[in-house]
Amino acid sequence: MIRINDNYLKLKASYLFSDIAKRVSAFQQANPDRDIIRLGIGDVTRALPQACVEAFHKAVDEMASESTFRGYGPEQGYDFLREAIAANDFKARGADIHADEIFISDGAKCDTGNIQEIFAKDINIAIPDPVYPVYLDTNVMAGRTGAFKDGKYEGITYLNCTWDNGFNPELPQTPVDLIYLCFPNNPTGATITKAALKTWVDYAKDNKAIILYDAAYEAFITDDSLPRSIYEVEGARDVAIEFRSFSKTAGFTGTRCAFTVVPKSLMAYDADGGSHALHALWNRRHTTKFNGVSYPVQRATEAVYSEEGKIQVKQLVSDYLKNAALIRKEMSDLGYDLVGGDNSPYIWINGKTDSWEFFDTLLNKAGVVVTPGAGFGKCGEGYIRISSFNSYENVEKAMARIKAAL
Ligand SMILES: *Cc1c(COP(=O)(O)O)cnc(C)c1O
């Protein structure tokens, strides 16, 4: 009899975005003439930077001629892209990362989800709450948790992110082996200082642990004192894997390109205490299960680092941050406590009521869709996330409506 992986049965069905869609469509049906503004889902709205579009077209033309056609490329990505990343994202900021430590992929979602495969099943894992659900769900699927009870999975060390700790979790009380961190954070929009990140790097070193650092939103950092990469922190090369994505940076959510950095000096241990380079393990996984990002997409991504590309990406990000600043100002003026939106596209707002109740109020009274914080974990209860991924006109309109409604 064929059996399923019954760890899947432990997954708390992710009702979040389907619940939101249901409520929005019910509202639209009841109010067919009301126009709805969506500041909920974490997807970008603006077109690709022109430099990327031009490089994309050019590479497609190369594929159309036999003399320039390309078949399978290197699974880890083309050197032209890996070298551009190493030079611009790391060397230029004083982080010692080499092109051959960068693995190009089709998304940080896949990478943050797949990485757990190279670790033992019985390790102790620390995961923030609230959280981007991928880290948690992929460990549930792999059998590293018990049942879901009272809003938490048994067997996971939750790192609670609250107003009182500034949404920067404290170090775990009991030793852990694998730590997921995400800054600037989704959903809270919170950032971490270099000094605070150093305490995590030191913790990992002392406990022979590994940090999985999701920096998908680093492009939104405007405060130059904040680290964009964990490798700007001394010692991080020996304890951290970093995930990056062009999805939010350059509007690539539908184009798909990301990368993972696994430094060659990063070690983990076998059951007998022997040490092994994680770079070799991840390389084995990546080359066995992945066949590379398409050539035109890698050329389009390379253009992010061209002179024009840099200017256009900066403009894209600053347009979203202008929206975020408006959301911050209007919600603060209405008397709400909030974080994020200054170095992040997300604003995390204490709604002073149940998350879903506040969601319903904003939908029904203002026709504005946000995301209820409770959908990201137990500590998200009472909060909502407003996303700045929309046009300035729509954000202005949404804020005016919220002001009138509340
Ligand atoms: C959007 C996002 C990503 C990027 O995912 P892609 O698969 O590269 O589109 C990664 N991590 C977080 C926390 C995100 O919000």
PDBQT file of the ligand as one rigid body, heavy atoms in Angstrom, charges set to zero:
ROOT
HETATM    1  C1  LIG A 501       9.504  37.634  -1.289  1.00  0.00    +0.000 C 
HETATM    2  C2  LIG A 501      10.411  36.955  -0.343  1.00  0.00    +0.000 A 
HETATM    3  C3  LIG A 501      11.442  36.147  -0.802  1.00  0.00    +0.000 A 
HETATM    4  C4  LIG A 501      11.741  36.032  -2.280  1.00  0.00    +0.000 C 
HETATM    5  O1  LIG A 501      11.207  34.926  -2.826  1.00  0.00    +0.000 OA
HETATM    6  P1  LIG A 501      11.460  34.598  -4.367  1.00  0.00    +0.000 P 
HETATM    7  O2  LIG A 501      11.169  33.141  -4.412  1.00  0.00    +0.000 OA
HETATM    8  O3  LIG A 501      12.883  34.902  -4.683  1.00  0.00    +0.000 OA
HETATM    9  O4  LIG A 501      10.493  35.419  -5.158  1.00  0.00    +0.000 OA
HETATM   10  C5  LIG A 501      12.271  35.531   0.119  1.00  0.00    +0.000 A 
HETATM   11  N1  LIG A 501      12.097  35.707   1.435  1.00  0.00    +0.000 NA
HETATM   12  C6  LIG A 501      11.136  36.506   1.916  1.00  0.00    +0.000 A 
HETATM   13  C7  LIG A 501      11.026  36.712   3.368  1.00  0.00    +0.000 C 
HETATM   14  C8  LIG A 501      10.252  37.135   1.046  1.00  0.00    +0.000 A 
HETATM   15  O5  LIG A 501       9.271  37.894   1.516  1.00  0.00    +0.000 OA
ENDROOT
TORSDOF 0
